[in-house]
Structures are given as structure tokens and as C-alpha cells.
Amino acid sequence: MLEILRDRGVEFDVVEYLKTPLTRADLERILAAVPDPPADLVRKDKRFGELGLDADAYVTDVAVLDLLGEHPELMQRPVVFRGDEARICRPSAVVEELLD
């Protein structure tokens, strides 16, 4: 995905959110900008299972905000902003849709 941005000459900032955690306001901004359901911002991977979490419990903004505030490693990534719009760019080709 970074290669796509570079090839298109797009300037971008990388936010290392595990080193510098996102605030609740940052997470709210992401949820507001991504057109997908809030649950799509949550990674349902091995760590999700290790925590014994139930995907059905994380479908609302509040539940997702609370979860990602406590477990930022569960945020689906990368999230790419263009102005006020954002997309979860997984697969990375989704960034092309955002740029077009």
C-alpha cells in the first residue's frame, strides 16, 4: 500500500499507533470517516480469540471505541485518509479506489 502511495506521488504520514496510542477522539474520527460498519475496524484474529471476545459484542461505535481504546492491537489496518474520507485499505488495492 505504501508503494502505491509513493508511485502516485501522494504525500502521507504514517501513524505508529502502537507506539503513540490513538486518543478516543482519533478513533471517533476514523469511525466517522470510514463508510464501513464499526465492526469492520476490529481485527478478529488470533489475539481477538485469545482474549475470549465475541464478535457480536463489537458492532456499535461505543463498543468498538471501548475495545480499541483498551486493545489498540485489534484495530484493522491500514486506515488511509484522503481529506475527510477514509478507508480500511485491506487489501491494499482499496487505496486505489480512495485515490481515484
C-alpha positions, -999 to 999 in steps of 0.1 A, spaced: 0 0 0 28 24 8 43 16 -26 10 26 -43 10 59 -25 47 65 -34 41 55 -70 13 80 -73 33 108 -57 10 111 -27 24 127 4 14 108 35 21 104 72 25 71 89 10 69 124 25 42 145 -5 39 168 10 11 189 40 34 199 18 65 202 -17 53 211 -47 70 194 -70 90 215 -107 83 217 -112 114 196 -88 100 170 -108 67 169 -141 86 167 -127 105 137 -117 72 120 -152 57 126 -169 88 113 -147 88 81 -149 51 72 -181 42 54 -179 5 66 -197 -8 97 -179 -2 130 -172 -39 134 -150 -38 103 -125 -18 122 -119 -47 146 -94 -74 137 -109 -108 146 -76 -126 146 -57 -149 170 -54 -121 196 -91 -115 195 -97 -152 202 -71 -153 229 -90 -125 247 -121 -146 245 -140 -119 227 -173 -124 209 -176 -106 175 -213 -99 181 -204 -77 211 -185 -53 189 -209 -39 163 -216 -4 177 -194 27 177 -193 27 215 -183 -9 218 -156 -6 191 -142 26 207 -140 10 241 -124 -22 227 -98 -3 206 -90 21 234 -81 -9 256 -66 -32 229 -53 -10 200 -36 -40 185 -70 -52 174 -75 -22 150 -78 -33 114 -52 -16 93 -41 2 74 -66 31 75 -59 57 49 -74 92 49 -79 115 20 -95 147 33 -124 137 54 -128 103 38 -111 72 49 -109 35 40 -97 4 56 -71 -5 29 -71 -42 33 -65 -54 6 -41 -27 -3 -58 -21 -37 -86 -4 -18 -63 27 -16 -66 30 -54 -104 34 -50 -98 62 -25 -73 80 -47 -94 78 -79 
